[in-house]
Amino acid sequence: MSAGDAQAPVGLLLAGGRGSRFDPSGHRDKLLALLDGEPVCVRAARTLKAACPHAFAVLPSNKPELHSLIEQTGCETLVTDATRLGMGHSIAFGAARIFERVGSRPLVLALGDMPRVRIETIHTLIARLGSNPLAIVAPTFNGQRGHPVVFGAAHLEALAHLQGDRGAFSLLQTYPPQFVPVDDPGVLQDIDTPDDLAADAAHGSMDRRRDTPDSHAQ
């Protein structure tokens, strides 16, 4: 890591959910479902990696195909079976590994089932965070709060101690986020059920399809 990016935000993608609403039988993984010809998780990981060159993904040990696909995007995988205990545990595991490796850094927390977030949106959130280590920034679209969430560097240690299935809720209660309106419906669009996947395909536009991570690569 060069001195120039020593304080650049690190990306953390959560890819450990069971996806029981997508397929209660557990045979189909929503993160591997195809969207525009590529798995949902790959789209989300490529976007995060394009916005945050130093990016990690938390996933369980029983998904070797997911592991391989995410590694191919350039994200470093962090494998733990603590993902079954809830989102808080997944965040804590990832944040702790990042803290061990690079120290206190701003963190872009993204979700593996939200593949339509635009790179520009992540850049906008990072710019709003600025150099404030205590700030937390989240996007809104049409007045609704979305993801990803960007945390100032001072919060990384607290994120490493989260538990349960409410993610960073407790931290957000103590440090209410700044909300940034963005022209990006992707901050609200998660793939939680087969109907979500079908609706995304039905309402896709050519403009949105052109807005790929590769098209913004420098």
WOZIHU-V776361 format. One record per residue. N is the residue number from 1. SS is DSSP state (a for helix, b for strand, c for the rest). OMEGA is omega as a letter, one per 30 degrees, with the letter a starting at -180 (NA if undefined). Layout:
BEGIN
N;SS;OMEGA, N;SS;OMEGA
END
This chain:
BEGIN
1;c;a, 2;c;l, 3;a;a, 4;a;a, 5;a;a, 6;c;l, 7;c;l, 8;c;l, 9;c;l, 10;b;l, 11;b;l, 12;b;a, 13;b;l, 14;b;a, 15;c;a, 16;c;a, 17;c;l, 18;c;l, 19;c;a, 20;c;l, 21;c;l, 22;c;l, 23;c;a, 24;c;a, 25;c;l, 26;c;a, 27;c;a, 28;c;a, 29;c;a, 30;a;a, 31;a;l, 32;a;l, 33;c;a, 34;b;l, 35;b;a, 36;c;l, 37;c;l, 38;b;a, 39;b;l, 40;a;a, 41;a;a, 42;a;l, 43;a;a, 44;a;a, 45;a;l, 46;a;l, 47;a;a, 48;a;l, 49;a;l, 50;a;a, 51;a;a, 52;c;a, 53;c;l, 54;c;a, 55;b;a, 56;b;l, 57;b;l, 58;b;l, 59;b;a, 60;c;a, 61;c;a, 62;c;l, 63;c;a, 64;a;l, 65;a;l, 66;a;l, 67;a;a, 68;a;a, 69;a;a, 70;a;l, 71;a;a, 72;a;l, 73;c;a, 74;c;l, 75;c;l, 76;b;a, 77;b;l, 78;b;a, 79;b;l, 80;c;l, 81;a;l, 82;a;l, 83;a;a, 84;a;a, 85;a;l, 86;c;a, 87;a;l, 88;a;l, 89;a;l, 90;a;l, 91;a;a, 92;a;a, 93;a;l, 94;a;a, 95;a;l, 96;a;l, 97;a;l, 98;a;l, 99;a;l, 100;a;a, 101;a;a, 102;a;a, 103;c;a, 104;c;l, 105;c;l, 106;c;a, 107;b;l, 108;b;a, 109;b;a, 110;b;a, 111;b;a, 112;c;l, 113;c;l, 114;c;a, 115;c;a, 116;c;l, 117;c;a, 118;c;l, 119;a;a, 120;a;l, 121;a;l, 122;a;l, 123;a;l, 124;a;l, 125;a;l, 126;a;l, 127;a;l, 128;a;l, 129;a;a, 130;c;a, 131;c;a, 132;c;a, 133;c;a, 134;c;a, 135;c;l, 136;b;a, 137;b;l, 138;b;a, 139;b;l, 140;b;l, 141;b;a, 142;c;l, 143;c;l, 144;b;a, 145;b;a, 146;b;a, 147;b;g, 148;b;l, 149;b;a, 150;b;a, 151;b;l, 152;c;a, 153;a;a, 154;a;a, 155;a;a, 156;a;a, 157;a;l, 158;a;l, 159;a;a, 160;c;a, 161;c;l, 162;c;l, 163;c;l, 164;c;a, 165;c;a, 166;c;l, 167;c;a, 168;c;a, 169;a;a, 170;a;l, 171;a;l, 172;a;l, 173;a;l, 174;a;a, 175;c;a, 176;c;a, 177;c;l, 178;b;a, 179;b;a, 180;b;l, 181;b;l, 182;c;l, 183;c;a, 184;c;l, 185;a;l, 186;a;a, 187;a;l, 188;c;a, 189;c;l, 190;c;l, 191;c;a, 192;c;a, 193;c;l, 194;a;l, 195;a;l, 196;a;a, 197;a;l, 198;a;l, 199;a;l, 200;a;l, 201;a;a, 202;a;a, 203;a;l, 204;c;l, 205;c;l, 206;a;l, 207;a;a, 208;a;a, 209;a;l, 210;a;a, 211;c;a, 212;c;l, 213;a;a, 214;a;a, 215;a;a, 216;a;a, 217;c;a, 218;c;NA
END
